[in-house]
Amino acid sequence: MEVSLMGNSQANVIKTGLPYRDSRVCCSNKNKIDDKVLFVNRVSFLGQNRSANLRKAQLRFCTKASVQSQPLPSDRDSGPLSSARPKSLDAVRLFVGLPLDTVSDANTVNHAKAIAAGLKALKLLGVEGVELPVWWGVAEKEAMGKYNWSGYLAVAEMVEKIGLKLHVSLCFHALKQPKIPLPDWVSRIGESQSSIFYTDQSGQQFKGCLSLAVDDLPVLDGKTPIQVYQEFCESFKSSFKPFMGTTITGISMGLGPDGELRYPSHHRLAKSSKIPGVGEFQCCDRNMLNLLQQHAEANGNPLWGLRGPHDAPCYDESPNSNSFFKDNGGSWESPYGDFFLSWYSSQLISHGNCLLSLASSTFGETGVSIYGKIPLIHSWYKTRSHPSELTAGFYNTAKRDGYAAVAEMFAKNSCKMILPGMDLSDEHQPRESFSSPESLLAQIRTACKKHGVEVSGQNSSVTGAPGGFEQMKKNLFGENVVDLFTYQRMGAYFFSPEHFPSFTKFVRNLNQLELHGDDLPVEEEVTESVHTNANTNIQVQAA
């Protein structure tokens, strides 16, 4: 396979050497295409919110191939098309995330032709499948119990038709960019019952998801959030029954902000700061305070339940700006500190246990694997108190392992754990942040190995960390066993000439690590060309 990247004045050709026997495709003479040529249609990604650095980018993806009339010699024993898969990807199941707004709030597929073309490109590369975010605010938008799955079903049919697998992420949170709100009816309830949302020590609320303190309270028109989530999952299972266990092979259960098991402790951090602050505890809504008060009274210290730590820093502040997180003599090491942090983290683990148990019981007999995602909060990891992890709900310090209980909870529910940030390395972190993503990742993996929890990986963002592709390869091989790796995420930048060649090389390298002789491409040529001009859209051509 050849991938051509066309600039204004030159073309660079990358021979990927990717095995793709599934395609049953070989090219005739470049200048002579017979009547079996797969012709192309122009389609485009037209995002409503385009990144400034992509405004001048345009991608043209062109596939030209003629269908081979006779099977390849090695294919006669390989089984049907749908089951063939490059052996080189057996060790690492590679998925690519679809755009966050793949399905619009009107339940239509955004950029349907472009996504179809992108799916075909991924199939040619040897990628196993794609990840699809399924939003609570889209599928159950208008009223409780009124579901509309039409857009998501259309995507599932597209994926199945092209022969890829599908990993579904059930998202019970909102998103700012692109704007994907909570269901309209939930937002209306929140206007009159603001205590359903997380609140910090200054009274500011986070309305991107419901507070875990209301999990079992009938705050949603007489039903608890857990009941509503369960009915959502049951409806999804029923509607997608034809795809379950075949096209749909995995389901991630949303556990909090951005789908992760954590408190929204960093949602107000200054974007301009290179050194992130420690975040803030999110325990000041009425329902969280009620739980804290009950716990304090049960432990014989009712005054400890009045509020969270009074000496903790604010969002953008460093650990030493107040006394709670100081390495030496900080309140986190006091009896009160241990009391509060134990309670705060236990509430998060109980919340995760409840949701993963719900997912396991709902989808347990469908043939799909269940996943949950936890964050990689690596700032200030090299301090003794690990303040950013503490405010996010992980009681992990220099003298306490905060991830053993989390891994044990995942194991209890037979769920797999998704870890993001596998493209991050210590050497590219600001020294002043005392950060160590590699050490934190190793610690969590050790806890998972101890409790028999399979790990899946993700990168931090498609824009890429310095040295990200090399770091991902390091994290995917050797002793680092990964169930699957999901690369985030398809869109304008993903297919741009600044990115797509690097991703193609990454996939090629994964293949070459375990390339088998009978997987080598035979008489196959695929040309993909990327052009840049002053246009504002990304254009994709595909068969």
Disulfide bonds with the S-S distance in Angstrom:
none
